[in-house]
Structure formats: structure tokens, C-alpha cells
Amino acid sequence: MSASPQIAAFFDEATHTVSYLVWDAATAEAAIIDPVLDYDHRSGEAGTASADALLGAAASHGLKLRWILETHAHADHLSAAPYLRERSGAPIAVGEHIREVQRLFAPVFNMPELTRDQAFDRLLAEGETLTLGELCIEVLHTPGHTPACVSYRIADAVFVGDTLFMPDYGTARADFPGGDAATLFRSIRKLLTLPPATRLFMCHDYKAPGREHYAWETTVAAQRKSNVHVHEGVDEASFVAMREQRDATLAAPALLLPSIQVNARAGQWPGPEDNGVHYLKIPLRMKPGAQA
Ligand SMILES: [Fe+2]
């Protein structure tokens, strides 16, 4: 068995997102997974303190950044991937089904460029592998939360994105465009057939009833034994019924519209208008039954 990667987690309390710096100790080659841009939607101001913390940690360990990896087009934060690419020269990679997400959202935002841009440097297929020094990053397509979700397996560690949450919190919603609860269930089952001691790293944590601290690392064995939504014995039909019922009660994430139009383009902002300012779009519509 190959060596385990070194892993440092960075928790962003504003969006409840966990970003990871992962590296091969033998060669000092590193990857960053799911970096967050500090974005204040009230003012439109963005900052790079979170991304700079990742770069600072990489520098302090003497690491060379080889990959910037996204598990999916996030709907709750803006990605800092372009900033990190500019600083490091490392390419931005995502699952190849991002094309489906771009196709779904191009008409929503009237942004045909979403489907034309070569925004990402690398689109990854199921089973594809990337080199990280002497380690290997294996791409697992794990759709359901979104059609493009991937998990990254590096030796005994898997970065699952929003395919799973901590055992006491359960699973992510599956009601975004292109999401599907049955598909999510099958992706989860695929992850939970990995060896029981496999370490699983979450992309989000919200605490859970009775838990006062944030947590993001668990194992296949712990998920199988005690995940409140998908522990052993839960079948697909009952998971789908639970997930769909729960999703029907959830409001849109606060940063859904800003996030998707940016993250479907690898985190790049829409081009500046003639005054040099970048703008986000909010498609407006009346509620069904409401009078304009
Ligand atoms: Fe997500």
C-alpha cells in the first residue's frame, strides 16, 4: 500500500466549508481542494484571507502546488481557485460532468459563455488518475447532490465533497438542478464499499444536535454504522423518500445565485462592464400565483 498523504484542513466558519491542503511528504507536491473566496454579499467585496492561509501553509511546509481541485460547482461559496492559479500556476480541475451544470445554468443566467468558456484547465472522468508526487489521486464520479460531483481518493483518504456529511448530520440536499436523491444514494453506496478504515473528509459541517464542535473527518466504518440518513440497512426507496421530503422544506442557500454563475466558470467572475466593474446577475421572477 502506498504512503498516506499529509492533510491540513481549513474551516471557513462563514460558509461552513472545509478546504484542504494535501501533500506528498516524499516530494512536497501538493493539491488544494475546494478553496473559498471570502465574499461579502452585502457589500459585493471579496477577500483572499482564506486562500492566503492555504498558500501560507503550503509555503511554510515548502510545498509546490500541483493541482487545484473542485469537488463540484458549489452553491454556498465562491471559489478562490482562479486566485490560487494566478499565484501558483497550478491548473484547476473538476469532474467532466461540469458541462452538464454549465448547460443547465447558461439559460438561467442568460450566459451562453458558460458553455463556451474553457474555464477549467482539466475535466476529469470517472477512474482517471492524477499524479501528486509519489501519490496518486483517483477520481470517483459521485453524482446526486449535483450531476458533476466527484470525490478524490488519495491512498487511504477520500475527499467526498457534498456526497456525505458527518454521520450525525447525514447527507446533502439533492434538489438542485440536475441533482437526484436515488443517484446520490448510489454514489454514497459506492463510497461505503471502500475498505472500512478509509478516512473520509467532508466539505461542510454544521455541527449536529448535541455536538458543540465542528468536525470533518470520519471513516467508511463510522458512516456505515451510524450515518443518520444512510447507515447500513437503509434502502434506496426509504432514503429517497426521506431526502425528497426534507429537501422540500429547505430554502435556497444564501449564496446560490452568486456562487453558481461564478463557480460554473471555475470561480472566474463575469467579465467587467465598460466601467471596469464586474457584476453578478440575479434572475428575477414572481412567485407562482403572485401578481406583478
Ligand atoms: Fe455543494
Residues whose N, C-alpha, C, O or C-beta is under 5 A from the ligand:
A	BS01	LIG	H74 A75 D162
